[in-house]
Amino acid sequence: MEKMMKQFQGIYEVDWDAEKEIVIAQPFMSYVVHDAVALAGMADRLPDLYPRWLEYLVNGYDTIGECWGWGTHVHGWSCTPTKDMVFYTLGVTPAKPGYTVARIAPCWAA
């Protein structure tokens, strides 16, 4: 509650080890965190972040939600692991604008 009250006042304090910890964003913004992890040369750590999405596969749900633990249950832009697997695991990236030529360079786990 104290942290939330400070944020309402515009006071934002880092309350994690910003040098070593990967933070968790809401599903619809997780792509920003995951892209930062990949750009930092740690794309191999992304699969460790995917199990969080399993909470959407319980109680009959088969869609990805807006937020962790609340919100609506159908948000395609919350599918960060899907994007990660295409870009960072399968290595599918544009070699020319518009994907007229694609580069495919899978990242094989050790």
C-alpha positions in Angstrom: 0.0 0.0 0.0 2.9 2.4 0.8 4.4 1.8 -2.6 1.1 2.4 -4.3 0.6 5.7 -2.4 4.0 6.9 -3.4 3.4 6.1 -7.0 0.1 8.1 -6.9 2.3 11.0 -5.8 4.7 10.4 -8.7 7.4 8.9 -6.6 8.8 5.7 -8.2 11.5 3.8 -6.4 13.4 0.8 -7.7 12.6 -2.0 -5.2 14.5 -4.9 -6.9 18.1 -5.6 -7.8 18.1 -3.7 -11.1 21.5 -5.2 -12.0 20.5 -8.9 -11.7 16.7 -9.4 -11.5 14.3 -9.7 -14.4 11.1 -7.8 -13.5 7.6 -9.0 -14.4 5.3 -6.7 -16.3 1.6 -7.3 -17.0 1.1 -9.7 -20.0 0.3 -6.9 -22.5 3.7 -5.1 -21.7 5.9 -8.1 -21.1 7.2 -7.9 -24.6 9.2 -4.8 -23.5 10.8 -6.7 -20.7 11.5 -9.8 -22.9 13.0 -7.7 -25.7 15.3 -6.0 -23.1 16.4 -9.4 -21.9 17.2 -10.5 -25.4 19.0 -7.2 -26.3 21.1 -7.7 -23.1 22.3 -11.0 -24.7 20.2 -13.2 -22.4 17.6 -14.5 -24.8 18.4 -18.0 -23.5 16.7 -17.0 -20.2 13.4 -16.2 -21.8 12.0 -19.7 -21.5 12.3 -19.4 -17.7 9.8 -16.6 -17.9 7.2 -18.5 -19.9 5.6 -20.6 -17.1 3.9 -17.5 -15.8 1.5 -17.8 -18.8 0.2 -21.2 -17.6 -2.2 -19.5 -15.3 -4.3 -18.8 -18.4 -4.7 -22.5 -19.2 -6.7 -23.4 -16.1 -10.4 -23.5 -15.2 -11.4 -23.9 -18.8 -9.6 -20.9 -20.2 -7.6 -21.3 -23.4 -6.9 -17.6 -24.2 -4.4 -15.1 -22.9 -5.5 -12.4 -20.5 -4.9 -8.7 -20.1 -3.4 -8.8 -16.7 -2.1 -11.2 -14.1 -5.0 -12.4 -12.0 -7.6 -9.9 -13.2 -8.9 -8.2 -16.3 -10.5 -9.7 -19.4 -9.3 -13.0 -20.9 -8.8 -12.4 -24.6 -5.9 -10.2 -25.5 -3.7 -11.2 -28.5 -1.1 -8.5 -27.7 -0.5 -10.4 -24.4 1.1 -13.4 -26.3 4.7 -12.4 -25.6 6.0 -16.0 -25.5 4.6 -16.7 -28.9 6.5 -13.7 -30.4 9.7 -14.7 -28.4 9.6 -18.2 -29.8 9.3 -16.9 -33.4 12.0 -14.2 -33.1 14.4 -15.5 -30.4 14.0 -19.3 -30.6 13.3 -20.0 -34.2 15.3 -16.9 -35.2 12.8 -15.7 -37.9 13.6 -12.1 -38.7 13.3 -9.9 -41.8 16.3 -9.9 -44.1 14.7 -7.3 -46.3 11.9 -4.9 -45.5 8.4 -6.4 -45.3 9.8 -9.9 -44.9 10.1 -10.1 -48.7 13.2 -12.2 -47.6 13.3 -13.8 -44.2 16.3 -14.9 -42.2 15.9 -18.1 -40.2 18.6 -18.8 -37.6 17.3 -21.0 -34.8 18.9 -20.6 -31.4 19.5 -24.2 -30.2 19.4 -24.6 -26.4 22.4 -26.3 -24.8 
